[in-house]
């Protein structure tokens, strides 16, 4: 499972998402959207955005439970596949 977090510096929601991913999906890759103009344009103020296997799974404001559901394919109580 390929997990990418699109975020930007100074975004408290992004920092929280990165912390949760550190616990639940430590192999996730974090990409700073402000590092490239095309990413900044694509994601704008939508960050944080979490993609799983190339598809947007979560964006904006979400909680840890929603992240875990996405990582487990909706199966409560299971870790990342």
Backbone as a ProteinNet text record, in pm:
[ID]
protein_1_A
[PRIMARY]
XXXXXXXXXXXXXXXXXXXXXXXXXXXXXXXXXXXXXXXXXXXXXXXXXXXXXXXXXXXXXXXXXXXXXXXXXXXXXXXXX
[TERTIARY]
85.3	0	90.6	72.4	148.6	66.2	122.2	51.6	133.3	67.5	132.4	49.1	116.3	54	102.5	11.3	42.8	12.2	112.9	98.3	178.7	172.1	255.8	299.4	409.6	462.2	366.8	356.2	272.6	125.9	90.9	-48	-66.7	-145.4	-161.6	-235.3	-326.7	-395	-296.2	-205.1	-102.4	-10.2	28.3	115.4	47.9	-81.4	-155.2	-163.6	-194.1	-202.5	-68.1	40.1	172.7	202.9	162.2	182.9	104.9	-21.9	-103.5	-45.7	-0.4	60.3	186.7	260.7	379.7	346.1	229.1	185.5	125.7	45.3	-34.3	22	105.1	162.4	299.5	397.3	527.3	601.2	560.8	625.7	565	465.4	401.9	504.5	486.8	574.5	502.8	575	518.6	575.5	487.1	526.8	480.3	572.8	540.2	486.4	358.9	296.9	356	419.5	477.6	615	664.3	793.9	786	666.1	649.2	520.2	527.2	412.5	291.2	313.4	199.4	128.6	203.6	141.5	66.8	126.6	60.3	-69.9	-68.9	-190.7	-294.9	-250.7	-342.5	-408.6	-330.7	-382.8	-425.6	-370.5	-412.7	-434.3	-557.2	-589.2	-655.4	-651.6	-714.4	-634	-510.5	-423.3	-474.9	-445.8	-373.1	-457	-386.8	-450.4	-374.3	-446.6	-384.7	-431	-332.5	-359.8	-316.3	-399.7	-365.7	-373.2	-260.1	-248.6	-297.8	-258.8	-287.4	-425.7	-508	-643.3	-657.5	-723.1	-744.8	-837.8	-789.3	-867.8	-927	-849.9	-893.8	-834.2	-905	-848.8	-913.2	-839.1	-890.8	-895.5	-1005.6	-1022.3	-1077.7	-1003.6	-1048.6	-988.4	-1042.5	-990.5	-910.8	-848.3	-763	-843	-965.3	-1049	-1076.3	-1100.1	-1123.5	-998	-881.8	-756.2	-738.6	-761.4	-745.5	-842.2	-965.5	-1062.1	-1010.9	-954.4	-900.9	-782.8	-697.4	-579.4	-613.7	-725.4	-763.9	-875	-907.2	-1013.2	-1150.1	-1164.6	-1293.1	-1314.8	-1211.5	-1225.7	-1174.1	-1262	-1225.1	-1138.7	-1041.7	-959.3	-842.4	-820.6	-707.6	-604.7	-481.5	-374.8	-365.4	-268.9	-252.6	-225	-278.2	-258.2	-121
-116.3	0	123.5	211.4	335.6	449.3	515.1	622.1	749.8	856.9	986.8	1090.5	1170.7	1284.1	1410.7	1486.7	1617.2	1720.5	1800.3	1894	2019.8	2112.6	2232.3	2270.7	2339	2385	2485.1	2479.2	2573.4	2535.9	2420.7	2373.4	2276.9	2318.7	2231.9	2103.2	2106.3	1982.6	1887.1	1942.2	1860.4	1796.2	1873.4	1820.7	1706.8	1720.8	1614.9	1491	1508.8	1395.2	1323.2	1398.9	1337.9	1257	1309.1	1236.6	1104.9	1110.8	988.3	887.2	935.1	843	780.7	855.9	800.3	681.6	685.2	575.1	460	492.1	390.3	346.6	428.9	395.9	463.2	413.2	479.9	486.7	408.6	412.3	517	590.3	693.5	800.8	855.3	960.6	1093.9	1195.3	1329.5	1418.9	1490.9	1581.5	1722.1	1817.1	1958	2017	2055.2	2105.4	2238.9	2310.7	2438.6	2423.4	2300.9	2276	2282.6	2274.4	2278.8	2353.8	2441.6	2525.4	2442.4	2332.5	2251.4	2186	2143.9	2085.2	2191	2309.1	2417.6	2454.6	2455.4	2487.5	2376.3	2251.1	2137.2	2124.5	2140.7	2116.1	2242.4	2357	2484.3	2475.6	2504.8	2501.6	2369.9	2268.9	2140.1	2057.8	2093.3	2012.1	2004.6	1895.9	1779.5	1693.1	1628.8	1533.3	1402.8	1295	1163.2	1082.1	1034.8	945.7	805.8	709.1	568.6	501.7	446.2	382.5	474.4	602.6	697.4	759.8	726.2	782.7	862.8	979.4	1062.3	987.7	966.3	896	994.5	1097.1	1196.6	1331.1	1436.9	1570.2	1666.1	1772	1873.9	1825.4	1850.4	1814.4	1672.1	1584.3	1447.9	1405.4	1297.5	1251.3	1121.9	1081.4	962.7	838	827	710.6	700.5	812.9	811.9	765.9	810.2	767.7	616.8	565.8	421.6	342.2	390.2	321.2	314.8	423.5	424.1	328.4	327.1	240.6	93.3	61.7	-78.2	-119.5	-34.2	-66.3	-69.5	7.5	14.4	-91.8	-172.9	-279.7	-230.6	-202.7	-150.2	-249.4	-196	-279.7	-346	-318.7	-379	-272.5	-313.2	-221.3	-207.9	-129.2	-110.6	-241.6	-255.1	-378.1	-379.4
0	0	0	-98.1	-107.5	-47.6	53.4	123.1	112	65.3	51.6	124.1	205.6	272.9	204.8	145.8	89.4	197.9	232	342.4	314.1	409.7	400.8	542.3	548.6	678	740.1	871.8	944.3	948	892.9	891	1008	1107.8	1225.2	1191.3	1096.1	1055.2	988.2	910.3	844.3	947.5	1047.4	1152.3	1227.2	1254.5	1323.9	1236.2	1107.8	1015.6	1006.6	1002.1	994.8	1121.6	1236.5	1362	1361.3	1321.5	1316.7	1218.8	1102.9	1006.6	1063.8	1143.1	1207.6	1295.9	1357.1	1443.2	1363.3	1263.5	1194.5	1059.4	997.3	866.4	855	930.9	936.1	802.5	704.2	573.2	480.2	527.6	445.2	407.5	289.6	238.3	253.8	301.6	315.5	206.9	138.1	29.9	64.8	62.7	87.5	-42.5	-43	-165.8	-210.3	-118.6	-155.9	-221.7	-232.7	-294.1	-446.5	-502.3	-647.7	-680.6	-775.9	-811.4	-852.6	-926	-969.6	-851.7	-750.9	-631.7	-550.6	-537.2	-464.3	-533.2	-665.3	-741.2	-726.2	-736.2	-729.1	-592	-486.1	-351.9	-278.6	-314.6	-255.1	-105.4	-61.5	81.6	122.2	34.5	65.3	164.5	190.9	275	418.1	485.6	439.1	345.6	252.6	162.3	176.3	199.3	206.9	87.2	10.5	-101.1	-61.4	-94.1	-73.3	-209.5	-251	-382.2	-494	-486.1	-591.9	-590.4	-492.2	-483.9	-355.9	-366	-247.3	-152.6	-30.7	71.2	171.3	206.7	305	268	304.7	287.4	385.5	414.5	505.8	649.2	714	855	865.9	933.3	960.8	1093.4	1149.2	1278.2	1260.5	1368.2	1365	1328.8	1377.1	1347.2	1197.4	1131	985.9	912.9	958.9	897.9	911.8	1031.9	1055.4	967.5	953.9	866.8	723	674.5	538.5	523.7	623.2	617.6	626.8	689.7	706.6	610.4	517.8	423.5	489.2	597.9	665.7	771.2	796.8	895.7	1031	1122.3	1253.7	1329.7	1401.2	1487.9	1420.3	1291.2	1221.4	1188.5	1179.6	1142.5	991.6	942.4	798.8	727.3	609.2	529.5	468.5
[MASK]
+++++++++++++++++++++++++++++++++++++++++++++++++++++++++++++++++++++++++++++++++

